[in-house]
Structures are given as C-alpha cells and as structure tokens.
Amino acid sequence: MTLNAEETAMVEAVRDFVDREVRPVARELEHANAYPGELIDQMKAMGVYGLAIPEPYGDVQVSTPCFAMITEELARGWMSLAGAMGGHTVVARLILAYGTPEQKERYLPRMATGELRATMALTEPGGGSDLQAMRTVARRDGDEYVINGTKTWISNARMSGLVALLCKTDPESVPRHQGISVLLVEKVPGVTVTADLPKLGYKGVESCEVVFDDARVPVGALLGEAEGKGFGQMMRGLEIGRIQVAARATGVARAAFDDALAYSRQRESFGKPIWRHQSVGNHLAEMGTKVTAARRLLLYAAERFDSGERSDLEAGMAKLFCSEVAMEVALSAIRVHGGYGYSTEFDVERYFRDAPLMIVGEGTNEIQRNVIARQLVERGGLPA
C-alpha cells in the first residue's frame, strides 16, 4: 500500500506527536484514569477528527489505509486516544453515506474540526451482540420521535454532543431488522448519562450507560429519508468500525513488540543480552511475525473498503486476527520482561489490560467467526 505525499506526511506527523507528546505522559494519565483533554485538543488541531470527512465539510479526508495507519500510531502511544475518535468516525461515515443534505450541513463541518464529537449507541444491558433484540424504541408522535430505552458501554458518551442511536421505530416488524432505524440524537431533555462503567483497561476515556426517558427529537433526526433502514446502515458503518478496532489492536501489538525488543537488547543475563537466549528470541520471532501479518491484513481490509465492494468479510477477518494477535503479543511482552512485566512501572502491563477490549468490542470475536464463516459460504470461499 502506497500513500500519497500528503497522507504520508500526516502519518509521520501523528507518529511524531505520539512519540513527543503521548508516550511520555500516557502511563501517568492511564493510572490516574484521567481524561486526556490536552491531547484530545491537539488531535483536533491536527485534523484527526475530520479524517473521514471530505470537502466541502472538511479539509483532510484521507484514504482508509491512511486512516488505519494513523489510528495504529495513536494506539501505539495510548489505545484510549484511538478509541476517543473511533465511534466519531463511524458516525461521520454514516452521515456521509446516508444522511440528508440538511444533516450533512448541520453536523459534518463541526464534526470535522472536533467542535462536535459523536458516538454511536448500539449495545443494551443484557443484549450483547444480538442487536435485533434491542428494546429501545422511538415512537412517532406528530413531528417528533419519543425515545425510551437504555444503552450501555457507550464510549465517549459524556464528551459527545451527538449520538447515532440504533433503535426500533416499528417494534412489531417481521423480520425484526426492518423495524430498526438510526436516529441522530443530540443531548436533549430526557437523555441522561447515568453511570461511568469501571473497566480493566481503556482508561481515561469514559464508557457509560445512557438512558432515554421520553426524550423527544424531531422527525428530521432520522438518518436518511425512510424508517427501517437502520440495521443495514449500521452494519455498513461497522465495517469501518471493525477496521478501526483492528488498527487499534495492531497499534497495541506494535507497542508491546517494540518495548519487548528494546528491553531484550538492554537486559542481560548469564553474560549476554537476553534476546540471545533461544527462549526469548523465539518469543520475539513469533511476535514480530504476527505483528507483520496483522498489519498486512489490516491494510488489505482497508483497501477493500475503499474499493467500494462489500468488505464485511475482510473487516471481520482483520478485527478477529489483529485483536487476537494484540492479546498474544502483549502476553509475550510480559514474558520477555519477566517480573518487570508485571510492574506498573513498565507499559507492558497496560498493553495486556487494553488488548482484551478489541477482542470483545465492536462485536465479539465469537460473533466475528460466525460472520466470517457465513460470508465464506455466501462468496463460495476465498478469491483465487
């Protein structure tokens, strides 16, 4: 994959930002579970929140491979920073693809600068990956929808001013997915962020429960022109979402490998650097090979997305493989560090806590395997 000169410069600028501004402070911020406001502001100024938004609404739309590489760099510094713009990008893509002209004019220019941040609300308490079983309902009342229900594990819920809400506008529809729509919901009365959920990793950025209690939005909040299209819209949006998660996972894996390699070169035992011991060298060889394979699959999925062809198979494969690699490489990095890998004075313990999110987020890997198998059957196997 070859980026153009402007995209290459953007990736290099983000890499420099990560090395200069993020990595020196990430450990302290993460351990304090502190919101990285100053870093987020710098990301806004760099145009990170507008990467998926073209002219005339934004200034710096990039290819999906470039977007994936920038996400990977952010996650290499601190995965939470990449998560802080993940759902935002999915919502931007949804509005670009399906929004009305009025919706695009209302939201995209402010989203491109980061003035308005967006998130998506899919998961419900007890619902998990079965999105069609959701209970959040938006009933038409004249020129408004009245929304009732609860969503959970909503990233950036407090800091976002716009929520792409997946809900039922026709609860009696058969099949169920034809009664599902996406509403673009601002923080109107009746929308309450009730709790920040405690987490193993992914610190600093909030994941919340959001309650909709007779929240009223105008009918113009419906994404697009017709009800009942939301499930298909969101599934297409999750293709870029899964590429983004795969990129976050690859960034974590890269950081874990880089730290393990550096440590193995400076740490000595029995009179030589520990990488020269076969047991450690074997870990490094496996880690480097898996990270390289993950990056190639990530970029393959990104290229497929930009081709305009259906890319749920490729995005699902990338999300599955990259997230599993992140977990494996993070654990191997702890092994290479020995006892220090278990210490909070080193970053590898953070990678180990962050990696599981990509396994269970944006559709669990168990669900991903089902999606991949179904697509392989429907397509008649892998391409020649």
C-alpha positions, 0 to 999 in steps of 0.5 A: 500500500502506497500513500500519497505525499500528503497522507504520508506526511500526516502519518509521520506527523501523528507518529511524531506527536505520539512519540513527543507528546503521548508516550511520555505522559500516557502511563501517568494519565492511564493510572490516574484514569484521567481524561486526556483533554490536552491531547484530545485538543491537539488531535483536533488541531491536527485534523484527526477528527475530520479524517473521514470527512471530505470537502466541502465539510472538511479539509483532510479526508484521507484514504482508509489505509491512511486512516488505519495507519494513523489510528495504529500510531495513536494506539501505539502511544495510548489505545484510549486516544484511538478509541476517543475518535473511533465511534466519531468516525463511524458516525461521520461515515454514516452521515456521509453515506446516508444522511440528508443534505440538511444533516450533512450541513448541520453536523459534518463541518463541526464534526470535522474540526472536533467542535462536535464529537459523536458516538454511536449507541448500539449495545443494551444491558443484557443484549450483547451482540444480538442487536435485533433484540434491542428494546429501545424504541422511538415512537412517532408522535406528530413531528417528533420521535419519543425515545425510551430505552437504555444503552450501555458501554457507550464510549465517549458518551459524556464528551459527545454532543451527538449520538447515532442511536440504533433503535426500533421505530416499528417494534412489531416488524417481521423480520425484526431488522426492518423495524430498526432505524438510526436516529441522530440524537443530540443531548436533549431533555430526557437523555441522561448519562447515568453511570461511568462503567469501571473497566480493566483497561481503556482508561481515561476515556469514559464508557457509560450507560445512557438512558432515554426517558421520553426524550423527544427529537424531531422527525428530521433526526432520522438518518436518511429519508425512510424508517427501517433502514437502520440495521443495514446502515449500521452494519455498513458503518461497522465495517469501518468500525471493525477496521478501526478496532483492528488498527487499534489492536495492531497499534497495541501489538506494535507497542508491546513488540517494540518495548519487548525488543528494546528491553531484550537488547538492554537486559542481560543475563548469564553474560549476554543480552537476553534476546540471545537466549533461544527462549526469548528470541523465539518469543520475539520471532513469533511476535514480530511475525504476527505483528507483520501479518496483522498489519498486512491484513489490516491494510488489505481490509482497508483497501477493500473498503475503499474499493467500494465492494462489500468488505464485511468479510475482510473487516471481520477477518482483520478485527478477529486476527489483529485483536487476537494477535494484540492479546498474544503479543502483549502476553509475550511482552510480559514474558520477555520482561519477566517480573518487570512485566508485571510492574506498573512501572513498565507499559507492558502491563497496560498493553495486556489490560487494553488488548482484551477490549478489541477482542470483545468490542465492536462485536465479539470475536465469537460473533466475528467467526460466525460472520466470517464463516457465513460470508465464506459460504455466501462468496463460495470461499476465498478469491483465487 
